[in-house]
Amino acid sequence: MTAQRADARRNYARLLAVAEEEIAAYGADASLEQIARIAGVGSATVRRHFPSRHALLEAVFAARIEILCAHARDLTGAADTRAALLEWLSAVTSSAASIRGLAMALTRDQTADPDEPHEHCATAQLTEAGEPLVRRAVQAGAVASGVTLTDLLTLITGIALATEHHPDPATEANRLFDLAVTGVSPRQG
């Protein structure tokens, strides 16, 4: 029995490593069958460890999402609420643009069936971590009332998807995000 658990752990680690490579190469729609083939396991083993594509994407992106969440928590007490929010949103934008498949995973999280539980999905985690930043910025008058983190994540996701094939997607995504933040019209004196 212990050997099976060790074997299962090895299979999980191998599947996750292969999935990371395949998603980096082909995005969120990477073939689960191809992942199984490369990992040297059957598709049933993939489904046993990752019952859905969503579960696989969540596992692949878990470490990066946790880093972004920790960064949001670190910024929550910052005196300049606007700067703190924008610093965090810039980090999310860079990640969504440069980690192939992450933006698509965020899109799927946002459009998923609302009756299906997604408490551990990337969007839910980012929302929970980033909400205090948005709330503080709105309370300080640094962000327009009515702006939600969902609005901002949708904007970031769209920008990341639009820049996915750019030679430097993170830089281009942040440039476009900055443009969205500052607006396209010069300030009138």
Residue pairs with C-beta under 8 A, 6 or more apart in sequence:
8 49
11 39
11 41
11 45
11 49
12 49
14 39
14 40
14 41
15 35
15 36
15 39
15 41
15 45
15 46
15 49
15 50
16 59
16 60
17 39
18 35
18 38
18 39
19 30
19 35
19 50
19 56
19 59
19 60
20 60
21 38
22 30
22 31
22 34
22 35
22 38
23 30
23 57
23 60
23 100
23 101
24 99
24 100
24 101
25 100
26 100
26 101
27 100
27 101
27 104
27 164
28 53
28 57
28 101
28 102
28 104
28 105
28 108
29 104
30 101
32 43
32 46
32 50
32 53
32 56
33 43
35 46
35 56
36 42
36 43
36 45
36 46
39 46
46 56
50 56
50 59
54 105
54 108
54 109
54 112
54 118
54 121
57 101
57 105
57 108
57 122
58 105
58 120
58 121
58 122
60 101
61 99
61 101
61 102
61 105
61 122
64 95
64 99
64 102
65 122
65 125
65 126
66 125
68 88
68 91
68 92
68 95
68 126
68 129
69 125
69 126
69 128
69 129
70 129
71 88
71 91
72 88
72 126
72 129
72 130
72 132
72 133
73 129
75 84
75 85
75 87
75 88
75 133
76 84
76 132
76 133
76 136
78 84
80 142
81 133
81 136
81 137
81 139
81 140
81 142
81 143
82 137
82 140
82 142
82 143
84 133
84 136
84 137
85 130
85 133
85 134
85 136
85 137
85 142
85 143
86 181
88 130
88 133
89 130
89 152
89 156
89 177
90 174
90 177
92 126
92 130
92 153
92 156
93 156
93 159
93 160
93 170
93 173
93 174
93 177
94 170
94 173
94 174
95 102
96 102
96 103
96 106
96 156
96 157
96 159
96 160
96 173
97 103
97 159
97 160
97 163
97 164
97 169
97 170
97 172
97 173
97 174
98 169
98 170
100 164
102 122
102 160
103 156
103 157
103 160
103 161
103 164
104 161
105 122
106 122
106 123
106 126
106 153
106 156
106 157
106 160
107 157
107 161
109 118
109 121
109 122
109 123
109 124
110 123
110 150
110 153
110 154
110 157
112 118
112 121
118 124
123 153
126 149
126 153
127 149
127 150
127 153
130 149
130 152
130 153
131 149
133 149
134 143
134 147
134 148
134 149
134 152
137 143
138 144
138 145
138 147
155 177
155 180
156 173
156 177
159 173
159 176
159 177
159 180
160 169
160 173
162 173
162 176
163 169
163 172
163 173
163 176
166 172
166 173
